[in-house]
Amino acid sequence: MSGWLRRSWRASFLRLGLILAAVIAVGTLTGQLAWLLVVALASILVFHLWQLRQLQRALLHKRQVLPDFGPWRSVAELIRRRGARDRIVRRRLLDALQAFRSAAAALPDGTVVLNANGKIEWFNAAAARLLGLDPRVDQGTPIAHLVRHPRVVQWLADDPQENLLLDVPAPIDENLRLSFRMISYGSDLRLLVVRNISQLLHLEQVRRDFVANVSHELRTPLTVLAG
């Protein structure tokens, strides 16, 4: 307990003790001690109930003015500090989320955030372009309902985190070839990364054709030399 909180409660107990001492003194002199004690305790109870009502109204209506007397002042100050701390934490979380989305949006690869049920939480522009997703209607839809290629559906049904899916035609253009990778993060979120590998597959085909042509061209002179 911090120093200001201890001082606040000490002052509240001191005020309560002084009030009761005054009531006892007056009641003893007048012979009405019992009645005066009942009236004093009832007044204290009513006052604290009124302070509690003020605190409740301030919290319900998000007012900045909170009770400013006795122990309720300490409670109000604790609520104010906790609220300020929570606002800072929320701001940091929002900034981190915005930074993540900005970074993911700038990636050339398609990025789709999925929840534990495989439903789309968010995706970047590259994913919309490669998979034909619409941000206005597709959020909250299972990814398996939107990408219907049999290999993708089977891959999602198995264990996609263990395998990399290669050479799948894009839903919007079969000339585009895609790779799919699933990455788990957080408690129950998954990140689907979709990459356009058309150029890589084309280069691999060019390499295979080159090796085949070289082998064919060398085979004839080697055969002549061997003969």
N, C-alpha and C positions, 0 to 999 in steps of 0.2 A: 504494500500500500504506500503510495507516494506521500510526501510531506503535506501537500495542500489538502489531500483527502483526510489524513489524520487530523489536521487542524480543524477542518470543517466539522468532522464528527465530534471532536472534543468541544468545540464551541456550541454545537447543538445540545450535547449532554449537559453542558454548563448552564445554558439557558433554561433547559427543562428543570434542572435542579434548583435554579433560582426561583422559577415560577412556583414549583411545589413548595419550596421553603417559605415563600411569601404567603401562599395559600394556607399553609399549616399555621404560620404565625397569626394571620388574621383570623383564621377559624378558631384557634385556641383563645384569642382575646374576646371573640364574639360568642363563643360557645356553639358555633355552626360549622365545626370542622368537617363533619361527614358530608353535609350538603355542599360546602365549598369545594371539597375534593371531587365530588361527583361532577359539579359544574365545570371545574378546571379541566378534569380529564376528558369530559365530553367536548369541551371547546378545543382541546388539543387534537382530539380525534377528528372533529369536523374540519379543523384547519388542514390537517395532513391529507384528509380525503379530498379537500378542495385542491390542494397542491397536486395530488395524484391525478385528479381530473384535468387540471391544466396541462400536466405533462402528457396525458393521453391525447388531448385535443391537439397539442403541438405536434405530436408524432403522427397522428392521423392526417392532419392537414399540412404536414411538412413545414411548419412555421419555424422561423429562426428564433422567436422569443420563447424561452423555456422558463420554468419556475426558477426563482432567484432568491430562495430563502431556505435556511436550514439544511437538512440532509438532502432535500430534493435538488438543491443547487449542485451538490456533488454528483448526484445521479444524472442531472442534466448535462453537466460538464463531461462526464464519462461517455454519455451518449453522443455528445457533439464530437469528442475526440475519436470515438470509434467510427462515427460516420465519416469524418475527414479521412481516417486511415483506410476505410473501405473504399472511399472514392478514389484515393491514390492507387490502391490495388487494382480496382476496376479499370482505371485509366491505363495502368501499365499492361494489364491483360489485353485491353483493346488495342493498345499500340503494338504489342507483340503480334496479335492476330492480324492487324493491318499490315505489319511488316512482312509476315508470312505470306499473306495474300498478294502483296505487291511483288514479292520475290517470285512466287509461283506464277503470277500472271505474266511476268517477263520471260519465263522459260520458253524455249522453242518447243519443248516436249509438252504433250497434253498431260494435264494434271487433274485428277478427279479425286475428291475427298469422299469416302464412303463410310457410313456408320456400320455398326455391328450386323445389321440386317442387309447390308449391301445396297442401301439406298443412297442416292447422291445427295451430299450436303453442299458441295460447292465444286466448281470446275473453272478452269481458266479458258482464255480465248482459243488457245491451241487445241484443247480438247474439244471445244465446240466445233472447230474447223475440221479436225480429223475424224471425229465420231458423229458429226451432224447433230450435236446437242443444242437445245434451245434453252437459254437461261430463264425464260419466262414460264415454261411449262414443265421442264424436265427435272428440276430440283425436287427431291423427295421421291423420285421414281427409282425402282431397282435398276441397276445398271444392266442386268441380264435381260430386262424387258426392252431395252433400247438398242443394245448391240446383240443381234440375234444370230450371228454366225455360229454354226454348230461347234466349231473348235473353241470359240470364246466361251460359249455356254458350258461346255464340258470342262474347260479349264477353271471357270469360276466354281463349278460344282465340286471339283476335286479339291486340291490344296494349292491355290495359286501362289502362295508365298514360297513354295518349294521349287517352283518351276518358272522358267522364262518362256513365254509363248512368242514364237517367231513366225514371220511371213504369213500374216493374216490380211486379206484384202480389206481396205477401208470401207465402211458402210456407204460413204458418199461417192467413192470412186475406186473401182476395183483395180485400177492401175497403180494406186498407192498401196504399198505393203507396209504393215505395221507390226511392231513388237509390243507386248504387254508385260508389265512387271508390277507385282503387288508388294507393298511395303506396309507393315504394321507400325503404328505410332500411337502414343497416348494410351488410354485405357481400353478403348473399344473402337478406335478409328483406323481406317486403312487408306493408303494412298496408292491409287492406280496411276501408273506412269505409262503413257502411250507415246511411242516414238515412230517417226516416219523413217523406215529403213530402205526405202525404194532405191536411193542412190547407192547405199552400201551393197544391196543385192545386185544392182546393175554392175558395179565395179567388180564384184565377185564373179559375175558371169563373164565380164570382159577378161578377167584373169584366166578363167577356165578355158575360154575360147582361144586365148593367146597360147596357153600351154598346149592345147590340142593341136593348134596350127603349127607350132614349132615342132612338136613331136612328129606330125605328119610330114613336114618339109624335110626333117632330118632322116626320116625312115628310109626314103629312096636312095640317097647317096650312101648311107650306111649299108644298105642291102647290096648295092653295086660293089662297094669296097669289100664286103664280106665274101661276095662271089669271086 
